[in-house]
Amino acid sequence: MRFLQLYLRSRRVPLALAIATAAITGVWALCLVYSDSPTIDARGVSLTVMIAVAALAPTLSGADDALDHTASINWSNRRAGHLLLAATAIIALLLLSTLTDARFAPLSLVLRNTAGLLGLTALGAALFGTARSWIAPLTWTLISVLPLIHPSPEVTMQVAGWLVQPAGTTAATVCAAVLGVAGLLAYSLRGCPRNPAAETAPDR
C-alpha cells in the first residue's frame, strides 16, 4: 500500500484524475444545459476523451528516469497496468453520464475512441516523451471534428476520421484497435525516452 501511494504521488495521478473528472463533468454539464439531445454525439465524445487523455498523459512517466528503467523492477507489467487503469478510469467517468439525461454513448463508441486516443498518446510517450505525447491525439481530434470530416462509406475517410464514424464502423474500429495495441506494446516494452542527464540531475 505504501508503494502504491508513493507511485501515484510520483506520477501526479490524483491531480490528473481531478483534472480529467472536471473536464468530463464540464462537457457533460454544458450538454445537459444547452443540448436537446439525450446523447452526446461522436464529436463531443472525441473532444471529451481527448481532454481526459491529455490530462492523464503526464502520469505516463515519473520524475526519475533512471528509476523508470531500472532492471530490478518489472516496469513492463507496471506500465501496461498503468495504461489499462487509465483507460478504465476515463471510460468509467464517461459512463457515469448514462445515469443522467445527457450521456456519452453508445458504449462501443466510448470504448473505441478511448482506446485509440490513449494508445496514440502512449505511442507518442514511448517515442517522444510525455511532454510531447499529447500533440498527435490533439491534432487528430481537432482535424476530425472539422465539418469536412464526416461519416462516410469510403474506407479512406473512415480511417482518417475514425473518431467521428458511427459505432460499429469496421475500418474505424480497426484503426482504433491498431493504435491502442501499438501504443500499449510500445509504452509497456520501451517506456518513455530518457532525458539528458543535465535535465534530470538534481540541482547542486
C-alpha positions in Angstrom: 0.0 0.0 0.0 2.9 2.4 0.8 4.5 1.7 -2.6 1.2 2.4 -4.3 0.7 5.7 -2.6 4.3 6.7 -3.5 3.8 5.6 -7.0 0.6 7.5 -7.5 2.0 10.6 -6.0 5.2 10.5 -8.0 3.2 10.2 -11.2 0.8 13.0 -10.2 -2.2 10.7 -10.6 -4.5 12.4 -8.1 -4.1 15.8 -9.8 -4.5 14.3 -13.3 -7.7 12.4 -12.3 -9.1 15.6 -10.8 -8.5 17.5 -14.0 -9.9 14.7 -16.1 -13.0 14.5 -13.9 -13.5 18.2 -14.0 -13.2 18.3 -17.8 -15.6 15.5 -18.3 -18.1 17.0 -15.8 -17.8 20.4 -17.6 -18.6 19.0 -21.0 -21.5 16.9 -19.6 -22.9 19.9 -17.8 -22.8 22.1 -20.9 -24.5 19.4 -23.0 -27.1 18.9 -20.3 -28.0 22.6 -20.2 -27.7 23.6 -23.9 -28.4 20.4 -25.9 -31.8 18.9 -26.6 -30.4 15.5 -27.5 -30.0 12.9 -24.7 -26.9 11.5 -26.4 -23.6 13.4 -26.8 -22.5 13.0 -30.4 -19.3 11.5 -31.7 -17.6 14.9 -31.9 -18.4 15.7 -28.3 -17.3 12.3 -27.2 -14.0 12.6 -29.1 -13.2 16.1 -27.7 -14.0 15.0 -24.1 -11.9 11.8 -24.4 -9.0 13.8 -25.8 -9.1 16.3 -22.9 -9.2 13.5 -20.4 -6.3 11.6 -22.1 -4.3 14.8 -22.3 -4.8 15.3 -18.5 -3.6 11.8 -17.8 -0.7 11.9 -20.3 1.9 13.3 -17.8 1.3 10.3 -15.5 2.9 8.0 -18.0 6.4 8.9 -16.7 7.8 9.8 -13.3 10.3 12.4 -12.2 13.2 9.9 -12.1 14.1 8.5 -15.5 16.7 6.1 -14.1 14.2 4.6 -11.7 11.7 4.1 -14.5 14.2 2.0 -16.4 15.8 0.0 -13.5 16.1 -3.7 -14.2 15.2 -4.6 -10.6 11.5 -3.7 -11.2 9.2 -5.3 -13.7 8.3 -2.0 -15.4 6.7 -3.6 -18.5 3.9 -5.0 -16.5 3.5 -1.9 -14.4 3.4 0.4 -17.4 0.8 -1.9 -19.1 -1.3 -1.9 -15.9 -1.0 1.9 -15.6 -2.2 2.4 -19.1 -5.1 -0.1 -18.8 -6.2 1.6 -15.5 -6.1 5.0 -17.1 -8.4 3.7 -19.9 -10.7 2.2 -17.3 -10.8 5.4 -15.3 -11.7 7.5 -18.4 -14.4 5.0 -19.5 -15.9 4.8 -16.0 -16.1 8.6 -15.7 -17.8 8.8 -19.1 -20.3 6.0 -18.4 -21.4 7.7 -15.2 -23.3 10.1 -17.5 -25.6 7.2 -18.6 -27.4 7.7 -15.3 -28.4 11.2 -16.4 -30.3 13.0 -19.2 -27.1 13.7 -21.1 -24.9 10.7 -21.8 -21.7 9.8 -23.6 -22.9 6.9 -25.7 -23.0 4.4 -27.2 -20.6 2.3 -25.1 -18.8 0.9 -28.2 -18.0 4.5 -29.4 -16.7 5.4 -25.9 -14.5 2.3 -25.8 -13.2 2.8 -29.4 -12.3 6.4 -29.0 -10.7 6.0 -25.6 -8.6 3.0 -26.7 -7.5 4.8 -29.9 -6.6 8.1 -28.4 -4.9 6.7 -25.3 -3.0 4.3 -27.4 -1.9 7.1 -29.7 -0.8 9.1 -26.6 1.1 6.1 -25.2 2.8 5.7 -28.6 3.8 9.3 -28.5 5.1 9.0 -25.0 7.3 6.0 -26.0 8.7 7.8 -29.0 9.0 11.4 -27.9 8.3 11.5 -24.1 5.2 12.6 -22.2 5.9 16.3 -22.7 5.0 15.8 -26.4 2.7 12.8 -26.2 -0.5 14.9 -26.4 0.4 16.5 -29.8 -0.7 13.7 -32.1 -4.1 12.9 -30.3 -4.9 16.6 -30.1 -4.1 17.2 -33.8 -6.0 14.2 -35.0 -9.0 15.1 -32.8 -9.2 18.7 -33.9 -9.0 17.7 -37.5 -11.6 15.0 -37.0 -14.2 17.4 -35.6 -14.0 19.8 -38.6 -17.1 19.8 -40.8 -15.1 18.4 -43.7 -14.6 15.1 -41.8 -17.9 13.2 -41.5 -19.4 9.7 -41.5 -18.6 8.2 -44.9 -18.9 4.8 -46.8 -15.3 5.4 -48.1 -12.7 3.4 -46.2 -10.2 6.2 -46.5 -12.5 8.7 -44.8 -13.4 6.1 -42.2 -9.8 5.7 -41.3 -8.9 9.4 -41.4 -12.0 10.3 -39.4 -12.3 7.2 -37.3 -13.1 9.3 -34.2 -16.4 10.6 -35.7 -17.5 7.5 -37.5 -20.7 5.7 -36.2 -20.2 3.0 -33.7 -19.6 -0.4 -35.4 -17.8 1.1 -38.4 -15.3 -1.7 -39.2 -12.4 0.5 -40.6 -12.7 3.0 -37.7 -12.7 0.2 -35.1 -9.7 -1.5 -36.7 -7.8 1.8 -36.8 -8.5 2.5 -33.1 -7.6 -1.1 -32.2 -4.3 -0.8 -34.1 -3.4 2.5 -32.3 -4.4 1.1 -29.0 -2.4 -2.1 -29.3 0.6 -0.3 -30.8 0.6 2.3 -28.0 0.2 -0.4 -25.3 3.1 -2.5 -26.6 5.4 0.4 -27.3 4.9 2.1 -24.0 4.9 -1.2 -22.0 8.1 -2.6 -23.5 10.0 0.6 -24.1 8.7 3.2 -21.7 9.5 6.8 -22.2 12.8 8.0 -23.6 15.4 9.0 -21.0 16.0 12.8 -20.8 19.6 14.0 -21.0 21.4 13.8 -17.6 21.6 17.5 -17.4 17.8 17.8 -17.4 17.2 15.2 -14.8 20.2 15.6 -12.5 19.3 17.4 -9.2 20.4 21.0 -8.8 23.6 21.4 -6.9 
